[in-house]
Amino acid sequence: MLNFIKGSIFSRNTGVEAQAAESEKDVQVLAVWGSPSSGKTTVSVKLAKHLADKKRNVVLLLCDMTAPMLPCICPPSDLEWERSLGSILAATHVTDTLIKQNCITHKKISYLTLIGMLKGENVFTYPPYNAELATELLDHLRDVAPYVIIDCSSYIANDILSAVALMEADSVLRLVNCDLKSISYLSSQLPLLKDNKWDADKQYKVASNVKTNQASEHIEQVLGNVVFKIPHSDELENQALAGDLFRDLVLKDSRGFRKEIEKISKEVFGI
């Protein structure tokens, strides 16, 4: 189980070693957002697994309440307990203890914990919550874990938690497919984020699921300048279809994807 479930979150590191291991960069909270079907959950899961494999304690927060992602990313038998994000957001106030009581740990990945809605739940399963409670959750997650990756839903107009995460996160990956429909979608959503906390400078524009027939010139023509280009992988697609995204990627087909995840981790977290 994750370190903080057993006791101190740094129980496997002490003193200066712990700080050095967990504080390579100031970025602690990363929000992953983008157009529908751009690979937000896939990238979030693989980034979280990359950090956990490096023995960094990481929380993966899955925001989607329309189509809960927990049943889609790994077999239920790989998870300890059944606890829900909804129980946190249904509280009057969020505390570190409440978060820890509703975390789900992965049996095979020691440094990883997950928070999300369970299979069969939806936005009406729990009482409505407000932006203040969502902000409390994100603030307390900073106390609970050194690294937090937030898988935001695309539909921020109806998803308070995702919208707050985009404004409160230290950095944002903005994923977009290389097509005009994806560009149009994001253009329609960006005006919804008019808060002064929506800082364009903290965003990384990412071309996602880039296929071999999509040359760099085509990508730049459609998307403009992008920081990262995540290539398509048949192996990864098969993992997603099987609902087993925490499995290692080992085939040559996924080498480009793995390298780009490493680049993102190095750029964002310094790891």
N, C-alpha and C positions, 0 to 999 in steps of 0.2 A: 504494500500500500504506500501511498504518498507519504513523505516524511512528516508533514504537519498533522496527518491523521494519527500518527504514532506519538507525536509530541511536538518538539520544536521543528520548524520547517527546515532548519539548517542542521538537523541532527547528524547528517553524514559529513558535514564540514564544520569546522570550528574557527572562531576568531578571525584573524586576518585572511586565512585561506578561504573562509566562507565568503567574505566580502569580495575578495579578488575573483572568486569563481562565479559569483552571482551579479557582479556590477561592472561588466565590461563597458557598458554604455548607459547613458541616462534613460534611454527608452525602456519602459517597463510594460506598457500596455499598447498592444497593436490591434487595431480594428481592420478586418478584412471585409471589403464591400465591393459591389459591382453589379453589373447587369445580370438579369436572370440567366442561369445556366452558364455562367462564366467560370465556374470552378471555385467559388468562394469556400465552400465547406472542404473540398478536397485539398486546397492550398492550406487552409487553416489546420486541418488534421496533420498534414505532412510536416508543416512547420513545427507544430507542437511535438510531434514525434521526434523530429530532428533535435530539438532542445532537450527532450527527455533522454534521448540516446546519448547526449553529451553530459548527462547527469546534472541537468538544470531543472529545478522544480518549476513546473509550468501548469497553469490552469487554462483549460480550453472551455470558453463560455459559448454555448450554442443558443443564439437568440431566437431562432425561428419558432413561432408558436402556431403557424399555419400548417407546416409539415415538419414536425419534430425530427431533428437530425440524429438523435441518439440511436434509433433503430436502424439508421441507414449507414452508419460508419463502422460498426463492428458487431460480431455475433453477441447476443445477450449473455451467453455463457462466459464471455471474457470480462464482464463487469461485475463488481461487487455491489450488492444492494440495489434497490430501486428508489432513488430520491429525485426530487423534481425542483427545477428552477421556480416553478409556480409557487412552491411553499415559501420560498424566500421573498418573492414579490407580493405575496399575500399578507406579509407581516406588517405591523405598524411602523417598525423601524428595522433596518438591517444592522446586524452585528457580526463580528468575526465568528462568534460561536454559531450563530444561525447558518452562516455560509458553510462552515465545516460540517455541521450536522446534515447538510443537504448536498454534499459533494458525492460524486461517484468515482471510485478508483478502478483502475484497470489492472486485472490480475497479472498481466505479463509485462507491464511497463511501470516500473516503480516510481518514477519521478513525475508521473502524469496524473492529473485529476480532471474530471469533467463535470460541467454543470449544464443541464438542459432539460427540456420537457420530455416526458416519457411517452411511449407509444400509446396512442388513443387519446392523449390530452390535446387541448386546443385553447385558444385565447379565452373561451368562456368557461373553462374548467375551474378557474380561480377568480376571485374578485378583481376588478380593474385596479391598476396601479397608476401612479403618476410619475412625472419626470424627476421629481425630488427623490423618490424611492429608488429609481433607476440609478441616479447619481450616487446615492448612498451605497448601493451595491458595488459600483465600480470603485468608489473610494476605499471601501473595505477590502476589495480584492487586492488592492495595492499593499495592504497590510498582511494579507494572508499568503501571498506568493510573490516571488521576485519577478516572474514573467507571467503575463496574461495575454492570451490570444483570443480575440472576440470574433466569432463567425457571425457577421451581421446578415440580416435578410435584405433583399433588394428593395422591399416595399417600405421605405422609411416613413411614408405618410401615415401608415397605420401601425407602425412598430416603434413605440416610444423608446424601448431599450436600445434598439439599433441606432436610432437617431441620436440619442444621448451618447452612445459609445463613439460615434463618429466625431462628436464635438469634444469629448473628454479624453480620448486616446492620445497618447504621445505621438504616434505615427499611424498612418492609414495606407493600406494597400488598396488601390482602386483598380479592380480587375475589369477588363472589357474584352469581349470577343472582337475579332477583326471583321466586323460587318456594320453596316450603316444602322441597322435596327438597334444594336447595342448602344451605339453612339447617341441615337435619338432618345433612347430610354434614359440614359444618364443625364442628358441635357434637360430632360423634363423633370428629373428628380433634384438636381443641384439647387434650383431656386428655393426648395423647401428648407435648405440649410442656410438660413440668413443670419444665424447667431454669430456674434463676433468670435466665438470659440471655434468656428469652422475655419480653420487655418489652412489655406491652400499650400503653404510652404511645407507642411508636415506630411503631404500626400506623395505617394509613389504611384505613378501611372504604370499599369502592368498590362501588356498584351497577353491574353490567356488562351490556352489551347490552340496554339499556333500550328497549323498544319504545314506539311512540306511544300505545298503549292502556293503558300502565302509568303512571297518574297518580302524582304525588308522594305523595298520601295512601296509595295502595296500596303504594308502595315503603317508606314509613315504617312502615306497618302490618306488613309482612313482615320488613323488615330492621332497623328502628330507624333511628337517625340515621346518615347516611352523609356522608362528606366530599366524594366525587366521584360524579357520575352520568354514566356513559359511554353515550351513545345508540347504538342499532343503526344500522348503515350498510350498505345493499345493496352499495355500491361496495367497501367493506372486505370484506364476505362473499365477494364475487366474487374479490377478490385472494387471500383465504385458500384458496378452493376451487382456484384456479389455482396455488397455491404460489408467489406472487410478492408477498410482503408488504412488500418494500423499495421497491416502486413508489410514486410520489407519489399522494396522494389529491387529486383535483381537482374532483370533482363537488359540487354543492350538497348532495346527500344526505349527504355526509360532513363537512359544515362543523361540525356539533355535536361529532363525534368529534374532529376536529382541534383545536377550541378546548379540549376537556377534556384532551387530551394536553398542550397548552401550559400549562394550569392546573396539571396534575400536575407538570410539569417545573419550573415557577416555584416551587411550594410545596415540593417535595422538594429540588431542586438549586439553586434560585435562578437558574435560566436560562430 
